[in-house]
Amino acid sequence: MPWSIPGVTTPIVQTATFTVNGNEFIPTHPGPLLLLITEEYKAKETWKLLHSIPSQLNSSSQRITEAEAQRCTLELSRVVQGTQITQTIIVTQQEASRAIQEAGLYKAQLDKVQ
């Protein structure tokens, strides 16, 4: 029910609800005191939120840094693996070339013997 303050022509009606720790409260006595309590609660919640931002930023920054480090490690691992594969191919080609040369020498010796 609306009520008034002497000297104020507009009736004051507070019909808002607010939540504390997951419980919703519906005001039973509208007025400036309830408005003040509601605003104080909102201010406290805003203060908590503002104070949690730096730790959230630090956590996000740390996760980003860790993800970047993992990405770099994976990329480096792929490069190293590619280099190892290339070196293995080169060594295998060299060994195959030597084997072909040796086979040619053995064939030449065999041809001389016959």
matplotlib code that plots the C-alpha trace (Angstrom):
import matplotlib.pyplot as plt

x = [0.0, 1.4, 2.4, 3.8, 6.3, 5.3, 6.4, 6.7, 3.7, 4.6, 3.7, 6.7, 6.1, 8.9, 7.9, 11.3, 12.6, 16.2, 18.2, 20.7, 22.7, 20.2, 17.1, 14.7, 13.2, 10.1, 9.9, 6.9, 7.4, 8.0, 9.9, 13.1, 14.7, 14.1, 15.5, 18.6, 19.0, 18.6, 21.0, 23.6, 23.2, 23.7, 26.7, 28.3, 27.6, 29.2, 32.2, 32.7, 32.4, 34.9, 37.4, 37.1, 38.1, 41.9, 42.0, 39.9, 42.2, 45.2, 43.7, 42.8, 46.2, 47.8, 45.6, 46.5, 50.2, 50.0, 48.1, 50.6, 53.5, 51.8, 51.2, 54.9, 56.0, 53.8, 55.0, 58.6, 58.0, 56.6, 59.6, 62.0, 60.1, 60.1, 63.9, 64.5, 62.4, 64.4, 67.7, 66.5, 65.6, 69.0, 70.9, 68.8, 69.4, 73.2, 73.2, 71.2, 73.6, 76.6, 74.9, 74.3, 78.0, 79.1, 76.8, 78.3, 81.9, 81.0, 79.4, 82.5, 84.7, 82.4, 82.5, 86.3, 86.4, 84.2]
y = [0.0, 3.4, 5.8, 9.3, 11.3, 14.7, 17.4, 14.8, 14.7, 11.5, 8.3, 6.0, 2.4, -0.2, -3.4, -4.8, -8.2, -9.0, -12.1, -13.0, -16.2, -17.7, -16.8, -14.3, -11.8, -9.8, -6.6, -6.3, -2.7, -0.4, 2.8, 4.6, 2.3, -0.7, 1.3, 2.1, -1.6, -2.7, -0.1, -1.1, -4.7, -3.9, -1.8, -4.6, -7.1, -4.7, -4.2, -8.0, -8.2, -5.4, -7.0, -10.4, -8.9, -8.8, -12.4, -13.4, -11.5, -13.1, -16.6, -15.8, -14.5, -17.5, -19.9, -18.0, -18.1, -21.8, -22.5, -20.4, -22.4, -25.7, -24.5, -23.5, -26.8, -28.7, -26.7, -27.2, -30.9, -31.1, -29.2, -31.5, -34.6, -33.3, -32.6, -36.1, -37.7, -35.7, -36.7, -40.4, -40.1, -38.6, -41.3, -44.0, -42.6, -42.4, -46.0, -47.1, -45.3, -47.0, -50.4, -49.8, -48.8, -51.8, -54.0, -52.5, -53.2, -56.8, -57.2, -55.8, -58.2, -61.1, -60.2, -60.2, -63.6, -65.1]
z = [0.0, -0.9, 1.9, 2.0, 3.8, 5.0, 2.5, -0.3, -2.7, -4.6, -2.7, -2.1, -3.1, -3.1, -4.9, -5.8, -4.9, -4.1, -3.7, -0.9, -1.1, -3.6, -1.6, -3.0, -0.6, -1.2, 0.9, 3.2, 4.3, 1.4, 1.9, 2.0, 4.5, 2.2, -0.7, 1.3, 2.4, -1.2, -2.5, 0.2, -0.8, -4.4, -3.6, -1.6, -4.4, -6.9, -4.6, -4.4, -8.1, -8.7, -6.2, -8.0, -11.4, -10.8, -9.7, -12.6, -14.9, -13.4, -13.8, -17.4, -18.1, -16.6, -18.6, -21.8, -21.0, -20.3, -23.5, -25.5, -23.9, -24.7, -28.3, -28.6, -27.2, -29.5, -32.5, -31.5, -31.0, -34.6, -36.0, -34.1, -35.3, -38.9, -38.6, -37.3, -40.1, -42.6, -41.1, -41.1, -44.7, -45.6, -43.7, -45.3, -48.8, -48.0, -46.8, -49.9, -52.1, -50.5, -50.8, -54.5, -54.9, -53.0, -55.1, -58.2, -57.0, -56.1, -59.5, -61.2, -59.2, -60.1, -63.8, -63.6, -62.0, -64.6]

ax = plt.figure().add_subplot(projection="3d")
ax.plot(x, y, z, "-o")
ax.set_aspect("equal")
plt.show()
